[in-house]
Amino acid sequence: MGNIAGKLGKNVQNITSFISKLIELEILYKEVPITESNPAKSKKGLYCIKDNDFRFWFSYVLPYKSQLEMGNTAYALNKIKESFSEFVSKTYEDLAIDFVQRNFDVLKCGRWWSRNEEIDVVGIAEDALIVGECKWSNKKVGIDILDALMEKSELIDTKLSARYYILFSKSGFTDTLIGRAREDEEVVLVEGFERVIDHK
C-alpha cells in the first residue's frame, strides 16, 4: 500500500479507507504469496484489479483517452500492441491456477514470490507441492524453462517438496522437452489448456 500512496502523493493512512472500499466493491483484491500463513496480516501483499474490463480500461483507454477522443485510434492501437501479450499473460496465469485447482487435489493454489524470484502457479496439497510456469509467447517452451522452475521451487519456504512441475505454453514445446516429459511423470506439459502427454 505504501507504493500506491507514494505514487498518489498521499499518506498510507489517507488511502486505507479507499482501498478497503474498492475491495468491498470487488474492484480490487489483495494477493499474497500462497504460502503465507496469515494472509490478512502479510506485508507482502499486492493490490490487483479484479475485473479484466477494468484492467483493460486503466491500462489502455484511460491513459490514451485524449488521443481516442480526437479519433487518433492508430496511436492507441500501437500502444496496445506493444504490451498486450504482457496484459494477456496475467489472465493466462489466472486460468492456469484454475486448471490446477480443477485437475489436482490441492488445498489451495496461487502465485508465490520472494524478493528476487516468482513462480506463476503453486498448488499446495496435503503432502506435496505442484509448481507451474506460464509462457504466453510465440516461442516454444524448452527444457531450460523446466530447469529454471525446478531450481526456483527449492526456494519456497515449506517442508513440502514438489511432486509435479507443470509448464503452460501458448505455442507448444520443444521436442527435447516433450521427450523429457514422456520419461518423467512429474513433468506435465499443457498447451493452451490441453495436456500434451497423458500418463494415465
PASEBA-1860 file (N, C-alpha, C; in nm, 3 decimals):
! residues 200
1> MGNIAGKL> 0.082/-0.120/0.000/0.000/0.000/0.000/0.086/0.126/0.000 ~ 0.207/0.113/0.057/0.298/0.226/0.059/0.334/0.274/-0.080 ~ 0.352/0.181/-0.174/0.384/0.219/-0.311/0.270/0.296/-0.375 ~ 0.146/0.252/-0.349/0.029/0.321/-0.404/0.022/0.462/-0.348 ~ 0.039/0.474/-0.217/0.034/0.605/-0.153/0.142/0.698/-0.208 ~ 0.262/0.643/-0.230/0.371/0.723/-0.283/0.342/0.777/-0.421 ~ 0.284/0.694/-0.507/0.252/0.739/-0.643/0.141/0.843/-0.645 ~ 0.053/0.836/-0.545/-0.056/0.933/-0.535/-0.017/1.059/-0.459
9> GKNVQNIT> 0.100/1.054/-0.395/0.143/1.167/-0.315/0.063/1.181/-0.187 ~ 0.016/1.069/-0.134/-0.066/1.068/-0.013/0.000/0.985/0.096 ~ -0.046/1.003/0.219/-0.005/0.916/0.328/-0.086/0.787/0.323 ~ -0.026/0.678/0.372/-0.095/0.549/0.372/-0.228/0.560/0.447 ~ -0.228/0.635/0.558/-0.350/0.648/0.638/-0.464/0.711/0.558 ~ -0.428/0.796/0.462/-0.530/0.868/0.386/-0.595/0.783/0.277 ~ -0.533/0.672/0.240/-0.590/0.591/0.132/-0.644/0.457/0.179 ~ -0.619/0.423/0.305/-0.661/0.291/0.356/-0.811/0.269/0.338
17> SFISKLIE> -0.891/0.369/0.372/-1.036/0.353/0.362/-1.081/0.337/0.218 ~ -1.013/0.408/0.125/-1.048/0.397/-0.016/-1.015/0.258/-0.070 ~ -0.900/0.206/-0.032/-0.861/0.071/-0.074/-0.960/-0.032/-0.021 ~ -0.997/-0.017/0.106/-1.093/-0.110/0.167/-1.226/-0.107/0.094 ~ -1.269/0.013/0.054/-1.397/0.026/-0.017/-1.389/-0.041/-0.154 ~ -1.278/-0.024/-0.224/-1.262/-0.086/-0.356/-1.259/-0.238/-0.345 ~ -1.202/-0.290/-0.236/-1.203/-0.435/-0.212/-1.345/-0.481/-0.183 ~ -1.417/-0.403/-0.103/-1.556/-0.436/-0.070/-1.643/-0.440/-0.195
25> LEILYKEV> -1.616/-0.351/-0.290/-1.691/-0.345/-0.415/-1.641/-0.448/-0.517 ~ -1.541/-0.526/-0.479/-1.480/-0.629/-0.563/-1.418/-0.571/-0.690 ~ -1.365/-0.451/-0.678/-1.289/-0.390/-0.787/-1.141/-0.425/-0.771 ~ -1.095/-0.426/-0.647/-0.958/-0.467/-0.615/-0.960/-0.592/-0.529 ~ -0.847/-0.662/-0.527/-0.827/-0.768/-0.430/-0.680/-0.768/-0.388 ~ -0.656/-0.818/-0.269/-0.519/-0.825/-0.219/-0.466/-0.966/-0.241 ~ -0.355/-0.976/-0.310/-0.292/-1.106/-0.335/-0.164/-1.116/-0.255 ~ -0.144/-1.229/-0.191/-0.021/-1.254/-0.115/0.038/-1.386/-0.162
33> PITESNPA> 0.166/-1.409/-0.139/0.224/-1.539/-0.175/0.142/-1.652/-0.113 ~ 0.116/-1.756/-0.190/0.024/-1.862/-0.149/0.070/-1.933/-0.022 ~ 0.197/-1.925/0.010/0.249/-1.994/0.129/0.236/-1.912/0.257 ~ 0.186/-1.789/0.248/0.173/-1.705/0.367/0.076/-1.769/0.466 ~ 0.118/-1.779/0.592/0.035/-1.845/0.693/-0.078/-1.755/0.743 ~ -0.058/-1.624/0.736/-0.161/-1.529/0.780/-0.178/-1.422/0.673 ~ -0.252/-1.453/0.566/-0.265/-1.360/0.453/-0.314/-1.221/0.491 ~ -0.405/-1.213/0.587/-0.464/-1.084/0.624/-0.360/-0.988/0.681
41> KSKKGLYC> -0.258/-1.041/0.747/-0.156/-0.957/0.809/-0.025/-0.954/0.731 ~ -0.023/-1.020/0.616/0.100/-1.026/0.537/0.140/-0.888/0.486 ~ 0.269/-0.859/0.493/0.322/-0.734/0.440/0.371/-0.751/0.296 ~ 0.350/-0.869/0.240/0.395/-0.896/0.103/0.281/-0.882/0.002 ~ 0.169/-0.825/0.045/0.052/-0.819/-0.040/0.066/-0.725/-0.159 ~ 0.002/-0.763/-0.268/-0.010/-0.679/-0.387/-0.158/-0.653/-0.411 ~ -0.191/-0.529/-0.443/-0.330/-0.495/-0.472/-0.350/-0.499/-0.623 ~ -0.445/-0.581/-0.666/-0.467/-0.605/-0.808/-0.610/-0.571/-0.848
49> IKDNDFRF> -0.626/-0.529/-0.973/-0.760/-0.505/-1.026/-0.823/-0.639/-1.058 ~ -0.942/-0.663/-1.005/-1.006/-0.794/-1.015/-1.069/-0.819/-1.151 ~ -1.136/-0.718/-1.205/-1.212/-0.735/-1.329/-1.125/-0.702/-1.450 ~ -1.124/-0.791/-1.550/-1.040/-0.769/-1.667/-1.084/-0.650/-1.751 ~ -1.214/-0.618/-1.749/-1.260/-0.499/-1.820/-1.201/-0.373/-1.758 ~ -1.200/-0.369/-1.625/-1.138/-0.256/-1.556/-0.988/-0.252/-1.586 ~ -0.923/-0.366/-1.585/-0.779/-0.372/-1.616/-0.752/-0.314/-1.753 ~ -0.834/-0.353/-1.850/-0.814/-0.302/-1.986/-0.836/-0.151/-1.990
57> WFSYVLPY> -0.940/-0.106/-1.924/-0.972/0.038/-1.923/-0.855/0.119/-1.867 ~ -0.805/0.079/-1.751/-0.699/0.156/-1.687/-0.564/0.137/-1.755 ~ -0.548/0.028/-1.829/-0.421/0.004/-1.899/-0.415/0.073/-2.034 ~ -0.529/0.077/-2.105/-0.525/0.120/-2.245/-0.622/0.230/-2.284 ~ -0.730/0.248/-2.212/-0.828/0.350/-2.250/-0.799/0.482/-2.178 ~ -0.794/0.477/-2.046/-0.772/0.600/-1.969/-0.640/0.670/-2.004 ~ -0.527/0.598/-2.016/-0.401/0.667/-2.046/-0.401/0.738/-2.182 ~ -0.481/0.690/-2.276/-0.482/0.746/-2.411/-0.619/0.806/-2.445
65> KSQLEMGN> -0.691/0.846/-2.342/-0.827/0.897/-2.359/-0.832/1.017/-2.453 ~ -0.740/1.110/-2.436/-0.742/1.230/-2.521/-0.716/1.195/-2.667 ~ -0.624/1.100/-2.692/-0.596/1.058/-2.829/-0.719/0.990/-2.891 ~ -0.785/0.907/-2.813/-0.904/0.838/-2.863/-1.017/0.936/-2.891 ~ -1.032/1.037/-2.805/-1.138/1.136/-2.825/-1.114/1.219/-2.950 ~ -0.987/1.234/-2.988/-0.954/1.308/-3.110/-0.961/1.220/-3.234 ~ -0.991/1.091/-3.213/-1.001/0.999/-3.326/-0.870/0.939/-3.368 ~ -0.765/0.961/-3.288/-0.633/0.906/-3.320/-0.623/0.764/-3.264
73> TAYALNKI> -0.702/0.674/-3.321/-0.706/0.537/-3.271/-0.578/0.460/-3.304 ~ -0.510/0.499/-3.412/-0.388/0.427/-3.452/-0.283/0.435/-3.342 ~ -0.271/0.550/-3.278/-0.173/0.567/-3.170/-0.205/0.472/-3.055 ~ -0.332/0.471/-3.015/-0.372/0.384/-2.904/-0.353/0.237/-2.939 ~ -0.387/0.200/-3.061/-0.372/0.060/-3.103/-0.226/0.017/-3.102 ~ -0.137/0.107/-3.142/0.006/0.074/-3.139/0.054/0.051/-2.996 ~ 0.003/0.132/-2.902/0.039/0.115/-2.762/-0.013/-0.018/-2.708 ~ -0.134/-0.055/-2.751/-0.191/-0.182/-2.708/-0.105/-0.298/-2.760
81> KESFSEFV> -0.067/-0.291/-2.888/0.012/-0.399/-2.948/0.146/-0.416/-2.877 ~ 0.203/-0.306/-2.828/0.334/-0.312/-2.764/0.334/-0.397/-2.638 ~ 0.223/-0.398/-2.567/0.223/-0.465/-2.436/0.106/-0.559/-2.414 ~ 0.029/-0.589/-2.520/-0.091/-0.670/-2.500/-0.058/-0.813/-2.457 ~ 0.052/-0.868/-2.507/0.091/-1.003/-2.466/0.116/-1.009/-2.316 ~ 0.178/-0.905/-2.263/0.202/-0.898/-2.119/0.070/-0.887/-2.043 ~ -0.023/-0.809/-2.099/-0.156/-0.793/-2.038/-0.228/-0.928/-2.033 ~ -0.226/-1.001/-2.145/-0.296/-1.129/-2.153/-0.230/-1.234/-2.065
89> SKTYEDLA> -0.099/-1.226/-2.049/-0.026/-1.328/-1.972/-0.075/-1.335/-1.828 ~ -0.117/-1.222/-1.772/-0.171/-1.223/-1.635/-0.299/-1.305/-1.629 ~ -0.386/-1.289/-1.729/-0.509/-1.368/-1.734/-0.477/-1.515/-1.757 ~ -0.376/-1.542/-1.839/-0.335/-1.680/-1.865/-0.289/-1.747/-1.736 ~ -0.217/-1.673/-1.653/-0.174/-1.727/-1.524/-0.295/-1.758/-1.435 ~ -0.393/-1.670/-1.435/-0.515/-1.694/-1.355/-0.584/-1.822/-1.401 ~ -0.592/-1.842/-1.532/-0.657/-1.962/-1.586/-0.574/-2.087/-1.556 ~ -0.442/-2.073/-1.553/-0.355/-2.186/-1.519/-0.376/-2.227/-1.373
97> IDFVQRNF> -0.392/-2.130/-1.286/-0.422/-2.160/-1.145/-0.553/-2.235/-1.136 ~ -0.652/-2.191/-1.212/-0.782/-2.259/-1.214/-0.768/-2.403/-1.266 ~ -0.683/-2.422/-1.367/-0.658/-2.555/-1.423/-0.605/-2.650/-1.316 ~ -0.509/-2.603/-1.238/-0.451/-2.686/-1.132/-0.555/-2.718/-1.026 ~ -0.636/-2.621/-0.990/-0.739/-2.645/-0.889/-0.841/-2.749/-0.935 ~ -0.868/-2.751/-1.065/-0.969/-2.844/-1.118/-0.913/-2.983/-1.145 ~ -0.782/-2.993/-1.167/-0.725/-3.121/-1.210/-0.634/-3.190/-1.109 ~ -0.607/-3.125/-0.999/-0.520/-3.183/-0.897/-0.584/-3.164/-0.759
105> DVLKCGRW> -0.552/-3.255/-0.669/-0.605/-3.247/-0.532/-0.519/-3.150/-0.451 ~ -0.556/-3.023/-0.455/-0.480/-2.922/-0.381/-0.571/-2.856/-0.277 ~ -0.509/-2.815/-0.168/-0.582/-2.744/-0.063/-0.602/-2.598/-0.102 ~ -0.502/-2.543/-0.168/-0.511/-2.406/-0.218/-0.408/-2.389/-0.329 ~ -0.429/-2.285/-0.410/-0.342/-2.265/-0.525/-0.335/-2.116/-0.556 ~ -0.217/-2.070/-0.594/-0.199/-1.929/-0.629/-0.057/-1.903/-0.673 ~ -0.017/-1.778/-0.666/0.119/-1.741/-0.703/0.209/-1.739/-0.579 ~ 0.338/-1.742/-0.606/0.436/-1.730/-0.498/0.547/-1.639/-0.545
113> WSRNEEID> 0.596/-1.557/-0.453/0.711/-1.474/-0.488/0.792/-1.441/-0.363 ~ 0.918/-1.411/-0.388/1.009/-1.364/-0.284/1.064/-1.231/-0.333 ~ 1.170/-1.185/-0.272/1.226/-1.056/-0.314/1.280/-1.062/-0.457 ~ 1.336/-1.176/-0.497/1.403/-1.184/-0.627/1.342/-1.283/-0.725 ~ 1.255/-1.371/-0.679/1.201/-1.475/-0.767/1.050/-1.483/-0.755 ~ 0.987/-1.539/-0.858/0.844/-1.564/-0.851/0.809/-1.690/-0.929 ~ 0.703/-1.754/-0.887/0.652/-1.873/-0.954/0.505/-1.848/-0.985 ~ 0.467/-1.870/-1.111/0.332/-1.835/-1.157/0.223/-1.915/-1.088
121> VVGIAEDA> 0.249/-2.043/-1.066/0.146/-2.131/-1.010/0.209/-2.219/-0.902 ~ 0.151/-2.216/-0.783/0.192/-2.308/-0.676/0.067/-2.366/-0.613 ~ 0.050/-2.497/-0.627/-0.059/-2.566/-0.562/-0.007/-2.640/-0.441 ~ -0.075/-2.626/-0.330/-0.033/-2.690/-0.206/-0.128/-2.805/-0.174 ~ -0.076/-2.927/-0.182/-0.152/-3.046/-0.145/-0.117/-3.083/-0.001 ~ -0.176/-3.190/0.048/-0.151/-3.229/0.187/-0.006/-3.268/0.211 ~ 0.057/-3.328/0.109/0.192/-3.379/0.131/0.292/-3.339/0.023 ~ 0.255/-3.245/-0.064/0.346/-3.208/-0.172/0.306/-3.076/-0.235
129> LIVGECKW> 0.396/-3.026/-0.320/0.369/-2.904/-0.396/0.352/-2.936/-0.543 ~ 0.275/-2.854/-0.610/0.264/-2.858/-0.755/0.304/-2.719/-0.802 ~ 0.409/-2.710/-0.882/0.458/-2.579/-0.924/0.448/-2.567/-1.075 ~ 0.419/-2.446/-1.121/0.399/-2.428/-1.264/0.451/-2.295/-1.316 ~ 0.483/-2.295/-1.444/0.531/-2.176/-1.514/0.444/-2.155/-1.637 ~ 0.406/-2.031/-1.663/0.321/-1.998/-1.778/0.400/-1.915/-1.878 ~ 0.388/-1.949/-2.005/0.455/-1.874/-2.110/0.355/-1.840/-2.220 ~ 0.315/-1.714/-2.224/0.225/-1.665/-2.328/0.311/-1.593/-2.432
137> SNKKVGID> 0.368/-1.670/-2.522/0.454/-1.613/-2.625/0.447/-1.700/-2.749 ~ 0.506/-1.652/-2.857/0.504/-1.727/-2.983/0.621/-1.824/-2.994 ~ 0.698/-1.837/-2.887/0.815/-1.924/-2.886/0.783/-2.053/-2.810 ~ 0.828/-2.165/-2.864/0.809/-2.292/-2.794/0.890/-2.294/-2.664 ~ 0.832/-2.355/-2.564/0.899/-2.364/-2.434/0.999/-2.480/-2.437 ~ 1.119/-2.453/-2.389/1.224/-2.554/-2.390/1.257/-2.605/-2.252 ~ 1.352/-2.696/-2.248/1.388/-2.762/-2.122/1.454/-2.665/-2.024 ~ 1.507/-2.554/-2.075/1.567/-2.454/-1.986/1.463/-2.393/-1.891
145> ILDALMEK> 1.340/-2.380/-1.939/1.233/-2.327/-1.854/1.199/-2.426/-1.743 ~ 1.199/-2.554/-1.777/1.175/-2.658/-1.676/1.285/-2.656/-1.571 ~ 1.410/-2.649/-1.615/1.522/-2.648/-1.521/1.514/-2.528/-1.427 ~ 1.477/-2.412/-1.483/1.466/-2.291/-1.401/1.353/-2.304/-1.299 ~ 1.242/-2.365/-1.341/1.129/-2.385/-1.249/1.168/-2.479/-1.135 ~ 1.238/-2.586/-1.168/1.283/-2.679/-1.064/1.375/-2.610/-0.964 ~ 1.461/-2.525/-1.015/1.554/-2.453/-0.928/1.479/-2.355/-0.838 ~ 1.384/-2.282/-0.896/1.308/-2.184/-0.816/1.222/-2.252/-0.710
153> SELIDTKL> 1.172/-2.371/-0.741/1.084/-2.439/-0.645/1.156/-2.471/-0.515 ~ 1.289/-2.482/-0.520/1.367/-2.509/-0.400/1.368/-2.390/-0.304 ~ 1.330/-2.273/-0.354/1.334/-2.152/-0.272/1.208/-2.133/-0.189 ~ 1.104/-2.209/-0.219/0.978/-2.193/-0.146/0.997/-2.238/-0.002 ~ 0.958/-2.152/0.090/0.980/-2.178/0.232/0.872/-2.273/0.285 ~ 0.893/-2.400/0.265/0.800/-2.502/0.312/0.873/-2.634/0.327 ~ 0.819/-2.721/0.410/0.878/-2.854/0.426/0.834/-2.949/0.315 ~ 0.734/-2.908/0.238/0.685/-2.992/0.129/0.778/-2.983/0.009
161> SARYYILF> 0.788/-3.092/-0.065/0.868/-3.092/-0.188/0.775/-3.100/-0.308 ~ 0.827/-3.059/-0.423/0.745/-3.056/-0.544/0.719/-3.198/-0.595 ~ 0.595/-3.226/-0.631/0.559/-3.355/-0.689/0.542/-3.343/-0.840 ~ 0.486/-3.232/-0.885/0.466/-3.211/-1.028/0.520/-3.075/-1.068 ~ 0.577/-3.072/-1.188/0.622/-2.947/-1.249/0.539/-2.929/-1.376 ~ 0.455/-2.826/-1.377/0.363/-2.806/-1.488/0.406/-2.684/-1.569 ~ 0.421/-2.704/-1.699/0.454/-2.594/-1.788/0.334/-2.566/-1.878 ~ 0.288/-2.442/-1.877/0.178/-2.398/-1.962/0.236/-2.315/-2.076
169> SKSGFTDT> 0.196/-2.346/-2.198/0.250/-2.274/-2.313/0.143/-2.245/-2.417 ~ 0.144/-2.123/-2.467/0.055/-2.085/-2.577/0.099/-2.152/-2.706 ~ 0.230/-2.171/-2.724/0.284/-2.210/-2.854/0.353/-2.346/-2.856 ~ 0.330/-2.428/-2.755/0.384/-2.563/-2.757/0.521/-2.575/-2.694 ~ 0.585/-2.690/-2.719/0.709/-2.724/-2.651/0.810/-2.783/-2.749 ~ 0.937/-2.773/-2.713/1.040/-2.831/-2.798/1.035/-2.983/-2.789 ~ 1.089/-3.048/-2.890/1.091/-3.195/-2.891/1.169/-3.251/-2.772 ~ 1.276/-3.181/-2.735/1.357/-3.227/-2.621/1.275/-3.228/-2.492
177> LIGRARED> 1.197/-3.124/-2.472/1.115/-3.116/-2.351/1.002/-3.219/-2.354 ~ 0.943/-3.239/-2.470/0.838/-3.341/-2.482/0.895/-3.479/-2.451 ~ 1.016/-3.506/-2.500/1.082/-3.633/-2.472/1.106/-3.651/-2.323 ~ 1.147/-3.544/-2.257/1.170/-3.549/-2.112/1.039/-3.580/-2.039 ~ 0.931/-3.518/-2.081/0.801/-3.537/-2.016/0.749/-3.679/-2.035 ~ 0.781/-3.740/-2.149/0.738/-3.879/-2.173/0.804/-3.975/-2.074 ~ 0.926/-3.941/-2.034/1.002/-4.028/-1.944/0.978/-3.998/-1.796 ~ 0.925/-3.881/-1.767/0.912/-3.836/-1.628/0.769/-3.792/-1.601
185> EEVVLVEG> 0.697/-3.869/-1.522/0.557/-3.838/-1.492/0.542/-3.713/-1.407 ~ 0.650/-3.667/-1.347/0.644/-3.545/-1.266/0.636/-3.420/-1.352 ~ 0.670/-3.433/-1.480/0.669/-3.319/-1.572/0.539/-3.321/-1.652 ~ 0.459/-3.217/-1.639/0.330/-3.208/-1.706/0.334/-3.090/-1.803 ~ 0.302/-3.116/-1.929/0.301/-3.011/-2.031/0.158/-2.982/-2.073 ~ 0.123/-2.854/-2.073/-0.012/-2.812/-2.108/-0.003/-2.705/-2.216 ~ -0.053/-2.737/-2.336/-0.056/-2.640/-2.445/-0.196/-2.583/-2.454 ~ -0.207/-2.451/-2.438/-0.340/-2.393/-2.421/-0.390/-2.441/-2.287
193> FERVIDHK> -0.488/-2.531/-2.290/-0.532/-2.596/-2.165/-0.557/-2.745/-2.187 ~ -0.478/-2.802/-2.279/-0.485/-2.945/-2.306/-0.350/-3.008/-2.274 ~ -0.353/-3.121/-2.202/-0.229/-3.192/-2.173/-0.168/-3.248/-2.301 ~ -0.039/-3.228/-2.317/0.031/-3.282/-2.434/0.051/-3.432/-2.419 ~ 0.079/-3.476/-2.297/0.102/-3.618/-2.269/0.014/-3.657/-2.151 ~ -0.058/-3.765/-2.166/-0.142/-3.814/-2.056/-0.084/-3.945/-2.008 ~ -0.028/-3.945/-1.887/0.037/-4.065/-1.833/-0.061/-4.165/-1.775 ~ -0.189/-4.128/-1.771/-0.288/-4.219/-1.710/-0.311/-4.341/-1.798
END
